[in-house]
Amino acid sequence: MQYRPHYREAMTDTALIALVHLPAAVPRVGPVRLAVVTLAPDPSALPGGQVLQHLMNGIGGWALALSLVGLLVGAAAWALGSHGQNYQQTYVGRRAVLISGLAALLIGAGPAIVNFFFSTGQSVH
C-alpha cells in the first residue's frame, strides 16, 4: 500500500488560511428579519369554536367522573386489602387513590398550566 497524505497534510498553510478566512470582497450579512409573526388565540375565530369549547368541557367532566370512580374503587380495594391482610391489594388500592387524586388535580389545573406556559412563551423575545 502506498501512503497518501491526508488532505490537510498535503495543503500548505496559505491554502488552509484561504479556506478559513473569507476574503474582504465577500460582504458579511447580519441576521435578516423576514416578517414579524404574532399569535392571538381566539376560539371563536374559526367555525366550530363553540363546539370545540363544549367538547373540551364535556371531556373534562367525563375525566373528573372517571377519576372519582377510580378514587372510589381504589379506596375500596385499599380498605378490603387492609382488612384482609392482603398487602398487594392494599398497595394497588393506595396507588389507585393517589393516581386518581393526581388526575383530578391535573384536570382542574390543566387550563392554568397551559395558560402559564403560553404566557411564558409569549414573553420570549
C-alpha positions, 0 to 999 in steps of 0.5 A: 500500500502506498501512503497518501497524505491526508488532505490537510497534510498535503495543503500548505498553510496559505491554502488552509488560511484561504479556506478559513478566512473569507476574503474582504470582497465577500460582504458579511450579512447580519441576521435578516428579519423576514416578517414579524409573526404574532399569535392571538388565540381566539376560539371563536375565530374559526367555525366550530369554536363553540363546539370545540369549547363544549367538547373540551368541557364535556371531556373534562367532566367525563375525566373528573367522573372517571377519576372519582370512580377510580378514587372510589374503587381504589379506596375500596380495594385499599380498605378490603386489602387492609382488612384482609391482610392482603398487602398487594391489594392494599398497595394497588388500592393506595396507588389507585387513590393517589393516581386518581387524586393526581388526575383530578388535580391535573384536570382542574389545573390543566387550563392554568398550566397551559395558560402559564406556559403560553404566557411564558412563551409569549414573553420570549423575545 
